[in-house]
Amino acid sequence: MPSMPSQEETPCPGCTGPLKDVVTGTCGHTFSRSRLLPPSQMGAQPSCQVLLCVLCKEKEPMKPLVVPVPLGPLGETCCEEHGEKVYFFCETDAEFLCVACREGPSHRTHAVGVLDGAAQPYRDHLQSQMDARSLEKKQMECTRRREDEKLQELLTHMHGKKQQVDEAFGRRRQELADHQCLLQARLRELERQIHLEGEAYTSRLSEEIAGLGTQVQALGEQLQRPVSALLQGRLSQYETKTFVTPETISPDLVKKIRDLHRKILPLPEMLRTFSENLAHYLDTDSGKQLGVWGPFSPPSTQSKAANRATRYVKCGA
């Protein structure tokens, strides 16, 4: 039996001493071989006797025990019985053998292989697993790069859409501001004309009032004259002109005010309807609502980037 330096420091669960000549039963427990069989029962092939586990007391069947692979380097493993280096591995007893053990009666008829050859299937399996994991890792990295590119493209598309929305609403705001300025200018012009015609009306009316005042005063003076003087005069000289009240503002200005009033009157309802239709348009899934934008028509086609982004979102869903 070879010595296993890396396991000697581990205590045996059966005797709490160091693990020596380690075996593992079919029950899964690992302990020293000396705790499994009395020395008087040790035969030429002790690993094939009926054994009793010292931990679970389970009777073991007639099958070879498994010897754990030593944790230390194989080059440092030496045969405990002969003190020679271990070069072989007994597949029947799962034991490491030196040259003397290999030629001994206990393993002469067993399937024995060189250590490197015995370990080759394990190396091949590990290499196969490593290659498979490496390939899977590369595939996942490619998938991550591809999806990252899609996400970045989608984010770029969203950024462009944000700018498009800002530009669209900015243009609408500018157009509304221009229309507002135009209406305000027309209202200010009408106010100016109203002030001018109002001042003219007030001035003319003031002149007429002053003239009437002069006539009233003259007539009052005539009333104070003696009867003889009144009779000498003619009645026609006391007649006054009929006063015609002037128009406050001209008919042309009235027409301008009425025309602008007819334009402004439905404006709040138009803007409210536009706002409601826009909100309804944005809340619908398809976004295909007729007459939503009023005088503003939405784009009829999407860009290639928008189509790609839409396909990506549908695939992701």
Protein Blocks (a to p, Z undefined) as FASTA:
>chain_A
ZZdfklmmpccfklopacehiacdfkopacdfklmpcfklpcfblmlcccddfklopacd
dddddddddfbdfklpccfklopacfbdcfklopacdfklmmmmklmmpccddfklmmmm
mmmmmmmmmmmmmmmmmmmmmmmmmmmmmmmmmmmmmmmmmmmmmmmmmmmmmmmmmmmm
mmmmmmmmmmmmmmmmmmmmmmmmmmmmmmmmmmmmmmmmmmmpcfklmmmpcfklmpcc
ddddddfbdfklmmmmmmmmmmmmmmmmmmmmmmmmmmmmmmpmnlpaghklomaccdfb
dcfklmmmmmmmmmmZZ
